Amino acid sequence: MLARVFAYLALICALAGTPQPLVAQEQITVFAAASLKNALDDVNAAFTKATGIKVVTSYEASSALAKQIEAGAPADVFISADLRWMDYVAEHKLIDPNTRANLLGNKLVLIAPTDSKLANVAIADGFDLAKLAGDGRIAVADVKAVPAGLYAKAALEKLGAWAAAEPKLAQAQNVRATLAFVARGETPVGIVYETDAKIEPKVKIIATFPDSSYPPVTYPVAATSSTKKSVVGQYLNFLRSAAAKAVFERYGFSYLIKPVS
């Protein structure tokens, strides 16, 4: 009898020392516009702390992300910096239309390096951005595809500044690359979102473009049609929460929907 007890105890000890299979942490993949990085990193960290669900985020120009989703990239959620690229993936049936919502808003600003003598620039009809840039270039995101560049082009056309400014443009792959041009002093001025300017200490806002000069900067969000993860709903609900709203607003975004919790 005693021998059986010792044998049983030995078995328990052996099992205790045997590595047990780890339970994989649930995670979702989010494709998000580059301008969202700092704010969304904080929102995602709060979501993970509250739920234990890991969020892997890819930040890039909305145009590039939409094309990646079209090519089959494994995204669960897409957050675009404009309606155009969300409409694009919707037309290709790559998102779940029932989950789509306009989440955030932003503003377009003109920036310069912090040590620049430029300040308090007035932007109105007839604004001469080319003259303001002097012998330098004007940093802007790709005006043919990237939302920040599309908004910038629309504003300059509306103000009558496009023809003179176009030859001086230094176009970047996304708005954060545009921000970096100015922060490094490679261009004397640049056009970015207000929220980008606020997180970079090496630049300053010297003017805000009139709201009437460009379409409203809108960030729609939706789950992709390919995702099979039930936790995606939890994530979308969290983006609609008062906690997420507080973070986004702290970074300067306008929150376009009523929080659900």
Summary of the structure (lengths in Angstrom):
residues: 261
radius of gyration: 23.8
end to end distance: 61.2
largest distance: 99.6
contacts: 861
relative contact order: 0.20
helix: 44%
strand: 23%
